[in-house]
């Protein structure tokens, strides 16, 4: 396995918050990414959402460490969301109202499409609904 993989909030939260329901799966999947040399990409929106959720689960110190680690770009390339991406995400948000997509998911889908990424490290089945591949593959415990 090789290639670029978009990393969603749920994957980061699972990786860094030991009490998260996806922790073991996220650690195993991340280890596979490192072992196989996957290039990881995420966005500043995912960073923001991740820090909030990690703080809720694991506290301020862990959330601050996650923030520093992700911004260091040691683990993933961070894409800063520009106004044209937000505008396209807003159109997707309005167009796909029945799917009940979050703002961050819409931004992620636009970024993935623009960069040419077909696969996301995520536990959120909305990525599959939007036509992307999920890593690890859905099975036990994928969010719907």
Contact map, one row per residue, 1 for C-alpha under 8 A:
111000000000000000000000000000000001010000000000000000000000000000000000000000000000000000000000000000000000000000000000000000000000000000000000
111100000000000000000000000000000001111000000000000000000000000000000000000000000000000000000000000000000000000000000000000000000000000000000000
111110000000000000000000000000000000111000000000000000000000000000000000000000000000000000000000000000000000000000000000000000000000000000000000
011111000000000000000000000000000000011110000000000000000000000000000000000000000000000000000000000000000000000000001010000000000000000000000000
001111100000000000000000000000000000011110000000000000000000000000000000000000000000000000000000000000000000000000001111100000000000000000000000
000111110000000000000000000000000000000111000000000000000000000000000000000000000000000000000000000000000000000100001011100000000000000000000000
000011111011000000000000000000000000000111000000000000000000000000000000000000000000000000000000000000000000000000000001110000000000000000000000
000001111111000000000000000000000000000001000100000000000000000000000000000000000000000000000000000000000001000000000001110000000000000000000000
000000111111100000000000000000000000000000000110110000000000000000000000000000000000000000000000000000000000000000000000010000000000000000000000
000000011111110000000100000000000000000000000000010000000000000000000000000000000000000000000000000000000000000000000000011100000000000000000000
000000111111111000000100010000000000000000000000000000000000000000000000000000000000000000000000000000000000000000000000111000000000000000000000
000000111111111100000000010000000000000000000000010000000000000000000000000000000000000000000000000000000000000000000000000000000000000000000000
000000001111111110010010000000000000000000000000010011000000000000000000000000000000000000000000000000000000000000000000000000000000000000000000
000000000111111111011111111000000000000000000000000000000000000000000000000000000000000000000000000000000000000000000000000000000000000000000000
000000000011111111000111011001000000000000000000000000000000000000000000000000000000000000000000000000000000000000000000000000000000000000000000
000000000001111111000010000000000000000000000000000001000000010001000000000000000000000000000000000000000000000000000000000000000000000000000000
000000000000111111110010000000000000000000000000000001001100000000000000000000000000000000000000000000000000000000000000000000000000000000000000
000000000000011111110010000000000000000000000000000000000100000000000000000000000000000000000000000000000000000000000000000000000000000000000000
000000000000000011111010000000000000000000000000000000001100000000000000000000000000000000000000000000000000000000000000000000000000000000000000
000000000000110011111110000000000000000000000000000000001000000000000000000000000000000000000000000000000000000000000000000000000000000000000000
000000000000010000111111000000000000000000000000000000000000000000000000000000000000000000000000000000000000000000000000000000000000000000000000
000000000110011000011111110000000000000000000000000000000000000000000000000000000000000000000000000000000000000000000000001000000000000000001000
000000000000111111111111111000000000000000000000000000000000000000000000000000000000000000000000000000000000000000000000000000000000000000000000
000000000000011000001111111100000000000000000000000000000000000000000000000000000000000000000000000000000000000000000000000000000000000000000000
000000000000010000000111111110000000000000000000000000000000000000000000000000000000000000000000000000000000000000000000000000000000000100000000
000000000011011000000111111111000000000000000000000000000000000000000000000000000000000000000000000000000000000000000000000000000000000000000000
000000000000011000000011111111100000000000000000000000000000000000000000000000000000000000000000000000000000000000000000000000000000000000000000
000000000000000000000001111111110000000000000000000000000000000000000000000000000000000000000000000000000000000000000000000000000000000000000000
000000000000000000000000111111111000000000000000000000000000000000000000000000000000000000000000000000000000000000000000000000000000001100000000
000000000000001000000000011111111100000000000000000000000000000000000000000000000000000000000000000000000000000000000000000000000000000000000000
000000000000000000000000001111111110000000000000000000000000000000000000000000000000000000000000000000000000000000000000000000000000000000000000
000000000000000000000000000111111111000000000000000000000000000000000000000000000000000000000000000000000000000000000000000000000000000000000000
000000000000000000000000000011111111111000000000000000000000000000000000000000000000000000000000000000000000000000000000000000000000000000000000
000000000000000000000000000001111111110000000000000000000000000000000000000000000000000000000000000000000000000000000000000000000000000000000000
000000000000000000000000000000111111100000000000000000000000000000000000000000000000000000000000000000000000000000000000000000000000000000000000
110000000000000000000000000000011111110000000000000000000000000000000000000000000000000000000000000000000000000000000000000000000000000000000000
011000000000000000000000000000001111111000000000000000000000000000000000000000000000000000000000000000000000000000000000000000000000000000000000
111110000000000000000000000000001101111100000000000000000000000000000000000000000000000000000000000000000000000000000000000000000000000000000000
011110000000000000000000000000001000111110000000000000000000000000000000000100000000000000000000000000000000000000000000000000000000000000000000
000111100000000000000000000000000000011111000000000000000000000000000000001110000000000000000000000000000000000000000000000000000000000000000000
000111100000000000000000000000000000001111100000000000000000000000000000000111100000000000000000000000000000000000000000000000000000000000000000
000001110000000000000000000000000000000111110110000000000000000000000000000111100000000000000000000000000000000000000000000000000000000000000000
000000000000000000000000000000000000000011111110000000000000000000000000000001111000000000000000000000000001000000000000000000000000000000000000
000000000000000000000000000000000000000001111111000000000000000000000000000001111000000000000000000000000000000000000000000000000000000000000000
000000000000000000000000000000000000000000111111100000000000000000000000000000011000000000000000000000010010000000000000000000000000000000000000
000000011000000000000000000000000000000001111111110000000000000000000000000000000000000000000000000000010001000000000000000000000000000000000000
000000001000000000000000000000000000000001111111111000000000000000100100000000000000000000000000000000000000000000000000000000000000000000000000
000000000000000000000000000000000000000000011111111100000000000000000000000000000000000000000000000000000000000000000000000000000000000000000000
000000001000000000000000000000000000000000001111111110000000000000000000000000000000000000000000000000010000000000000000000000000000000000000000
000000001101100000000000000000000000000000000111111111000000000000000000000000000000000000000000000000000000000000000000000000000000000000000000
000000000000000000000000000000000000000000000011111111100000001101100000000000000000000000000000000000000000000000000000000000000000000000000000
000000000000000000000000000000000000000000000001111111110000001000000000000000000000000000000000000000000000000000000000000000000000000000000000
000000000000100000000000000000000000000000000000111111111000000000000000000000000000000000000000000000000000000000000000000000000000000000000000
000000000000100110000000000000000000000000000000011111111110011000000000000000000000000000000000000000000000000000000000000000000000000000000000
000000000000000000000000000000000000000000000000001111111111111000000000000000000000000000000000000000000000000000000000000000000000000000000000
000000000000000000000000000000000000000000000000000111111110000000000000000000000000000000000000000000000000000000000000000000000000000000000000
000000000000000010110000000000000000000000000000000011111110000000000000000000000000000000000000000000000000000000000000000000000000000000000000
000000000000000011100000000000000000000000000000000001111111011000000000000000000000000000000000000000000000000000000000000000000000000000000000
000000000000000000000000000000000000000000000000000001111111111000000000000000000000000000000000000000000000000000000000000000000000000000000000
000000000000000000000000000000000000000000000000000000100111111100000000000000000000000000000000000000000000000000000000000000000000000000000000
000000000000000000000000000000000000000000000000000000100011111110000000000000000000000000000000000000000000000000000000000000000000000000000000
000000000000000100000000000000000000000000000000000001100111111111000000000000000000000000000000000000000000000000000000000000000000000000000000
000000000000000000000000000000000000000000000000001101100111111111100000000000000000000000000000000000000000000000000000000000000000000000000000
000000000000000000000000000000000000000000000000001000000001111111110000000000000000000000000000000000000000000000000000000000000000000000000000
000000000000000000000000000000000000000000000000000000000000111111111000000000000000000000000000000000000000000000000000000000000000000000000000
000000000000000100000000000000000000000000000000001000000000011111111100000000000000000000000000000000000000000000000000000000000000000000000000
000000000000000000000000000000000000000000000010001000000000001111111110000000000000000000000000000000000000000000000000000000000000000000000000
000000000000000000000000000000000000000000000000000000000000000111111111000000000000000000000000000000000000000000000000000000000000000000000000
000000000000000000000000000000000000000000000000000000000000000011111111111000000000000000000000000000000000000000000000000000000000000000000000
000000000000000000000000000000000000000000000010000000000000000001111111111101000000000000000000000000000000000000000000000000000000000000000000
000000000000000000000000000000000000000000000000000000000000000000111111110001000000000000000000000000000000000000000000000000000000000000000000
000000000000000000000000000000000000000000000000000000000000000000011111111000000000000000000000000000000000000000000000000000000000000000000000
000000000000000000000000000000000000000000000000000000000000000000001111111111000000000000000000000000000000000000000000000000000000000000000000
000000000000000000000000000000000000000000000000000000000000000000001111111110000000000000000000000000000000000000000000000000000000000000000000
000000000000000000000000000000000000000100000000000000000000000000001101111110000000000000000000000000000000000000000000000000000000000000000000
000000000000000000000000000000000000001111000000000000000000000000000100111111000000000000000000000000000000000000000000000000000000000000000000
000000000000000000000000000000000000000111000000000000000000000000000000111111100000000000000000000000000000000000000000000000000000000000000000
000000000000000000000000000000000000000011110000000000000000000000000110100111110000000000000000000000000000000000000000000000000000000000000000
000000000000000000000000000000000000000011110000000000000000000000000000000011111000000000000000000000000000000000000000000000000000000000000000
000000000000000000000000000000000000000000111000000000000000000000000000000001111100000000000000000000000000000000000000000000000000000000000000
000000000000000000000000000000000000000000111000000000000000000000000000000000111110110000000000000000000010000000000000000000000000000000000000
000000000000000000000000000000000000000000000000000000000000000000000000000000011111110000000000000000000000000000000000000000000000000000000000
000000000000000000000000000000000000000000000000000000000000000000000000000000001111111000000000000000000000000000000000000000000000000000000000
000000000000000000000000000000000000000000000000000000000000000000000000000000000111111100000000000000000000000000000000000000000000000000000000
000000000000000000000000000000000000000000000000000000000000000000000000000000001111111110000000000000000010011000000000000000000000000000000000
000000000000000000000000000000000000000000000000000000000000000000000000000000001111111111000000000000000010000000000000000000000000000000000000
000000000000000000000000000000000000000000000000000000000000000000000000000000000011111111100000000000000000000000000000000000000000000000000000
000000000000000000000000000000000000000000000000000000000000000000000000000000000001111111110000000000000010010000000000000000000000000000000000
000000000000000000000000000000000000000000000000000000000000000000000000000000000000111111111000000000100110110000000000000000000000000000000000
000000000000000000000000000000000000000000000000000000000000000000000000000000000000011111111100000000100100000000000000000000000000000000000000
000000000000000000000000000000000000000000000000000000000000000000000000000000000000001111111110000000000000000000000000000000000000000000000000
000000000000000000000000000000000000000000000000000000000000000000000000000000000000000111111111000000000100000000000000000000000000000000000000
000000000000000000000000000000000000000000000000000000000000000000000000000000000000000011111111100011100100000000000000000000000000000000000000
000000000000000000000000000000000000000000000000000000000000000000000000000000000000000001111111100000000000000000000000000000000000000000000000
000000000000000000000000000000000000000000000000000000000000000000000000000000000000000000111111100000000000000000000000000000000000000000000000
000000000000000000000000000000000000000000000000000000000000000000000000000000000000000000011111111110000000000000000000000000000000000000000000
000000000000000000000000000000000000000000000000000000000000000000000000000000000000000000001111111110000000000000000000000000000000000000000000
000000000000000000000000000000000000000000000000000000000000000000000000000000000000000000000001111100000000000000000000000000000000000000000000
000000000000000000000000000000000000000000000000000000000000000000000000000000000000000000000001111110000000000000000000000001000000000000000000
000000000000000000000000000000000000000000000000000000000000000000000000000000000000000000000001111111000000000000000000000000000000000000000000
000000000000000000000000000000000000000000000000000000000000000000000000000000000000000000001001101111101100000000000000000001000000000000000000
000000000000000000000000000000000000000000000000000000000000000000000000000000000000000000001000000111111100000000000000000000000000000000000000
000000000000000000000000000000000000000000000000000000000000000000000000000000000000000011001000000011111110000000000000000000000000000000000000
000000000000000000000000000000000000000000001100100000000000000000000000000000000000000000000000000001111111000000000000000000000000000000000000
000000000000000000000000000000000000000000000000000000000000000000000000000000000000000000000000000011111111100000000000000001100000000000000000
000000000000000000000000000000000000000000000000000000000000000000000000000000000000000011011000000011111111110000000000000000000000000000000000
000000000000000000000000000000000000000000001000000000000000000000000000000000001000110110000000000000111111111000000000000000000000000000000000
000000010000000000000000000000000000000000100100000000000000000000000000000000000000000000000000000000011111111100000000000000000000000000000000
000000000000000000000000000000000000000000000000000000000000000000000000000000000000000010000000000000001111111110000000000000100100000000000000
000000000000000000000000000000000000000000000000000000000000000000000000000000000000100110000000000000000111111111000000000000000000000000000000
000000000000000000000000000000000000000000000000000000000000000000000000000000000000100000000000000000000011111111100000000000000000000000000000
000001000000000000000000000000000000000000000000000000000000000000000000000000000000000000000000000000000001111111111100000000000000000000000000
000000000000000000000000000000000000000000000000000000000000000000000000000000000000000000000000000000000000111111111100000000000000000000000000
000000000000000000000000000000000000000000000000000000000000000000000000000000000000000000000000000000000000011111111000000000000000000000000000
000000000000000000000000000000000000000000000000000000000000000000000000000000000000000000000000000000000000001111111000000000000000000000000000
000000000000000000000000000000000000000000000000000000000000000000000000000000000000000000000000000000000000000111111100000000000000000000000000
000111000000000000000000000000000000000000000000000000000000000000000000000000000000000000000000000000000000000111111111000000000000000000000000
000010000000000000000000000000000000000000000000000000000000000000000000000000000000000000000000000000000000000110011111000000000001100000000000
000111000000000000000000000000000000000000000000000000000000000000000000000000000000000000000000000000000000000000001111100000000001111000000000
000011110000000000000000000000000000000000000000000000000000000000000000000000000000000000000000000000000000000000001111110000100001111000000000
000011110010000000000000000000000000000000000000000000000000000000000000000000000000000000000000000000000000000000000011111000000000011100000000
000000111110000000000000000000000000000000000000000000000000000000000000000000000000000000000000000000000000000000000001111110100000011100000000
000000000110000000000100000000000000000000000000000000000000000000000000000000000000000000000000000000000000000000000000111110000000011101001110
000000000100000000000000000000000000000000000000000000000000000000000000000000000000000000000000000000000000000000000000011111110000000000000111
000000000000000000000000000000000000000000000000000000000000000000000000000000000000000000000000000000000000000000000000011111111000010001000111
000000000000000000000000000000000000000000000000000000000000000000000000000000000000000000000000001010001000000000000000000111111100000000000001
000000000000000000000000000000000000000000000000000000000000000000000000000000000000000000000000000000001000100000000001010111111111110000000000
000000000000000000000000000000000000000000000000000000000000000000000000000000000000000000000000000000000000000000000000000111111111110000000000
000000000000000000000000000000000000000000000000000000000000000000000000000000000000000000000000000000000000000000000000000011111111000000000000
000000000000000000000000000000000000000000000000000000000000000000000000000000000000000000000000000000000000100000000000000001111111000000000000
000000000000000000000000000000000000000000000000000000000000000000000000000000000000000000000000000000000000000000000000000000111111100000000000
000000000000000000000000000000000000000000000000000000000000000000000000000000000000000000000000000000000000000000000111000000111111110000000000
000000000000000000000000000000000000000000000000000000000000000000000000000000000000000000000000000000000000000000000111000000110011111010000000
000000000000000000000000000000000000000000000000000000000000000000000000000000000000000000000000000000000000000000000011111010110001111111000000
000000000000000000000000000010000000000000000000000000000000000000000000000000000000000000000000000000000000000000000011111000000000111111000000
000000000000000000000000100010000000000000000000000000000000000000000000000000000000000000000000000000000000000000000000111000000000011111000000
000000000000000000000000000000000000000000000000000000000000000000000000000000000000000000000000000000000000000000000000000000000000111111100000
000000000000000000000000000000000000000000000000000000000000000000000000000000000000000000000000000000000000000000000000001010000000011111111100
000000000000000000000000000000000000000000000000000000000000000000000000000000000000000000000000000000000000000000000000000000000000000011111100
000000000000000000000000000000000000000000000000000000000000000000000000000000000000000000000000000000000000000000000000000000000000000001111100
000000000000000000000100000000000000000000000000000000000000000000000000000000000000000000000000000000000000000000000000001000000000000001111110
000000000000000000000000000000000000000000000000000000000000000000000000000000000000000000000000000000000000000000000000001110000000000001111111
000000000000000000000000000000000000000000000000000000000000000000000000000000000000000000000000000000000000000000000000001110000000000000001111
000000000000000000000000000000000000000000000000000000000000000000000000000000000000000000000000000000000000000000000000000111000000000000000111
